[in-house]
């Protein structure tokens, strides 16, 4: 059993803010005395099916609480997802249907198991549609109850204190009543679950504090709020995001994970170590400062740690060897499998072919062409417009786009007469 100081040090690692730390200390002390685990809540709106390393910052902190013997409630905001969380948004976010949400949930939970222990003693999945939308008559909150019990507790003036809300009002951008209700719904989740601690990104701070306020209104001890930083993407500028193509997905090929990790800056590497690993930071910083450890070797170690967590040590070794071959020796990897694609009449254009082969959008490929990062058989591609010569059937091609490689051969579809 870790001492109280050791527990606090583990919990505090990488956090931005703990509101309030003295309350957390008391809760931990009470948990030890009563041998009753704390309820740790984190809400996830499954607006997309895939998890990247940015998501794992929060998941790893939940894992820390699990390691200390506390119970994590993984709250799926299936009902609130159809509204759309407005946090950090400059305009109204597109809402989802229940079918879209449920489809994303299945993939999401499968990936979560790579980070969290799914043991019932320390893990529970809940859905806020239980009390907001699709539950039985005894659990579903009807509109009159919501208005009386929740909406009446908060003033409009208090809600529009949120930076993103007030900014949109100043800029005369739409702000719907539905979005104003979102923080109240998320806060009420904490009331239902009787959360002791709630975790979220820095962009969720307002919503998390609403949970504290509503718990007081319902005569509950207010939850401790812990905010985690938003992981900066591989570009070193923006928050990690699939739409910005600066992400590292936990289900990507280990070779891609290794290559992308090696591309980050030395400064960003230290932040990744802090938020994505449990490695001792003081020793790492000391070794880097003294020169005992070269930044490139530190990045290799980071890449292997990440791959080992999601795939295993064998894949990490293979990914490192592949990286050495690709970049140190500047060779096209010998073990790149040959991909056979049947030539379809509707894809005679080079841009469409590269999009299909590499799993990239045409706009991404166009950007890489402009960056002079696209090569076919060692020759740099400068034109992917309709006038460009497409890949021809019967030939094998070696394609490199940035850090991605492919060996491909198109074969014509023989139509029967």
FENRA-V56786 format. One record per residue. N is the residue number from 1. SS is DSSP state (hx for helix, st for strand, lp for the rest). OMEGA is omega as a letter, one per 30 degrees, with the letter a starting at -180 (* if undefined). Layout:
N/SS/OMEGA  N/SS/OMEGA
//
This chain:
1/lp/l  2/lp/l  3/lp/l  4/hx/a  5/hx/l  6/hx/l  7/hx/a  8/hx/l  9/hx/l  10/hx/a  11/hx/a  12/hx/a  13/lp/l  14/lp/a  15/st/l  16/st/a  17/st/l  18/st/a  19/st/f  20/lp/a  21/hx/l  22/hx/l  23/hx/l  24/hx/l  25/hx/l  26/hx/l  27/hx/l  28/hx/l  29/hx/l  30/hx/l  31/hx/l  32/hx/a  33/hx/a  34/hx/a  35/lp/l  36/lp/a  37/lp/l  38/lp/l  39/st/a  40/st/a  41/st/l  42/st/a  43/st/a  44/st/l  45/lp/a  46/lp/a  47/lp/l  48/lp/a  49/lp/a  50/lp/l  51/lp/l  52/st/a  53/hx/l  54/hx/l  55/hx/a  56/hx/l  57/hx/l  58/hx/a  59/hx/l  60/hx/l  61/hx/l  62/hx/l  63/hx/l  64/hx/l  65/hx/l  66/hx/a  67/hx/l  68/lp/l  69/lp/a  70/lp/a  71/st/l  72/st/l  73/st/a  74/st/a  75/st/l  76/st/l  77/lp/a  78/lp/l  79/lp/a  80/hx/l  81/hx/l  82/hx/l  83/lp/a  84/lp/l  85/lp/a  86/lp/a  87/lp/l  88/lp/a  89/lp/l  90/lp/l  91/lp/a  92/lp/a  93/lp/l  94/lp/l  95/lp/a  96/lp/l  97/lp/l  98/hx/a  99/hx/l  100/hx/l  101/hx/a  102/hx/l  103/hx/l  104/hx/a  105/hx/a  106/hx/a  107/hx/a  108/hx/a  109/hx/l  110/hx/a  111/hx/l  112/hx/l  113/lp/l  114/lp/a  115/lp/a  116/lp/l  117/lp/a  118/lp/l  119/lp/a  120/lp/a  121/lp/a  122/lp/a  123/st/l  124/st/l  125/st/l  126/st/l  127/st/a  128/lp/l  129/hx/l  130/hx/a  131/hx/a  132/hx/a  133/lp/a  134/lp/a  135/lp/l  136/lp/a  137/lp/a  138/lp/a  139/lp/a  140/lp/l  141/lp/l  142/lp/a  143/hx/a  144/hx/l  145/hx/a  146/hx/a  147/hx/a  148/hx/a  149/hx/a  150/lp/a  151/hx/a  152/hx/a  153/hx/a  154/lp/l  155/lp/l  156/hx/a  157/hx/l  158/hx/a  159/hx/a  160/lp/l  161/lp/l  162/lp/a  163/hx/a  164/hx/l  165/hx/a  166/hx/l  167/hx/a  168/hx/l  169/hx/l  170/hx/a  171/lp/a  172/lp/l  173/lp/a  174/lp/l  175/lp/a  176/lp/l  177/hx/l  178/hx/l  179/hx/l  180/hx/a  181/hx/a  182/hx/a  183/hx/l  184/hx/l  185/hx/l  186/hx/l  187/hx/a  188/hx/l  189/hx/a  190/hx/l  191/hx/a  192/hx/a  193/hx/a  194/lp/a  195/lp/l  196/lp/a  197/st/l  198/st/l  199/st/l  200/st/l  201/st/a  202/hx/l  203/hx/a  204/hx/a  205/hx/a  206/hx/a  207/hx/a  208/hx/l  209/hx/l  210/hx/l  211/hx/l  212/hx/a  213/hx/a  214/hx/l  215/hx/l  216/hx/a  217/hx/l  218/lp/l  219/lp/l  220/lp/l  221/lp/a  222/lp/l  223/lp/l  224/st/a  225/st/l  226/st/l  227/st/l  228/st/a  229/lp/l  230/lp/a  231/lp/l  232/st/a  233/lp/a  234/lp/l  235/lp/l  236/lp/a  237/lp/a  238/lp/l  239/st/a  240/lp/a  241/lp/l  242/lp/a  243/lp/l  244/lp/l  245/lp/l  246/lp/a  247/lp/l  248/lp/a  249/st/a  250/lp/l  251/lp/l  252/lp/l  253/lp/l  254/hx/l  255/hx/l  256/hx/l  257/hx/a  258/hx/a  259/hx/l  260/hx/l  261/hx/l  262/hx/a  263/lp/a  264/lp/a  265/lp/l  266/hx/a  267/hx/a  268/hx/l  269/hx/a  270/hx/l  271/hx/l  272/hx/l  273/hx/a  274/hx/a  275/hx/a  276/hx/l  277/lp/l  278/lp/a  279/lp/l  280/lp/a  281/hx/a  282/hx/l  283/hx/l  284/hx/a  285/hx/l  286/hx/a  287/hx/l  288/hx/a  289/hx/a  290/hx/a  291/lp/l  292/lp/a  293/lp/l  294/lp/l  295/hx/l  296/hx/l  297/hx/l  298/hx/l  299/hx/l  300/hx/l  301/hx/l  302/hx/a  303/hx/a  304/hx/l  305/hx/a  306/hx/a  307/hx/l  308/hx/a  309/hx/a  310/hx/a  311/lp/a  312/lp/a  313/hx/a  314/hx/l  315/hx/l  316/hx/l  317/hx/l  318/hx/a  319/hx/l  320/hx/l  321/hx/l  322/hx/l  323/hx/a  324/hx/a  325/hx/a  326/hx/a  327/hx/l  328/hx/a  329/lp/l  330/lp/a  331/lp/l  332/lp/a  333/lp/a  334/lp/a  335/lp/l  336/lp/a  337/lp/l  338/st/l  339/st/l  340/st/l  341/st/l  342/st/a  343/st/l  344/lp/a  345/lp/a  346/lp/l  347/lp/l  348/lp/a  349/lp/a  350/hx/a  351/hx/l  352/hx/a  353/hx/l  354/hx/l  355/hx/a  356/hx/a  357/hx/a  358/hx/a  359/lp/a  360/lp/l  361/lp/l  362/hx/l  363/hx/l  364/hx/a  365/hx/l  366/hx/l  367/hx/l  368/hx/l  369/hx/l  370/hx/l  371/lp/a  372/lp/a  373/lp/a  374/st/l  375/st/l  376/st/a  377/lp/l  378/lp/a  379/st/a  380/st/l  381/lp/l  382/lp/a  383/lp/l  384/lp/l  385/lp/a  386/lp/a  387/lp/a  388/lp/l  389/lp/a  390/lp/l  391/lp/a  392/lp/l  393/lp/l  394/lp/a  395/lp/l  396/st/a  397/st/l  398/st/a  399/st/l  400/st/l  401/st/a  402/lp/a  403/lp/l  404/st/a  405/st/l  406/st/l  407/st/a  408/st/l  409/st/l  410/st/l  411/st/a  412/st/l  413/lp/l  414/lp/a  415/lp/l  416/lp/l  417/lp/*
//
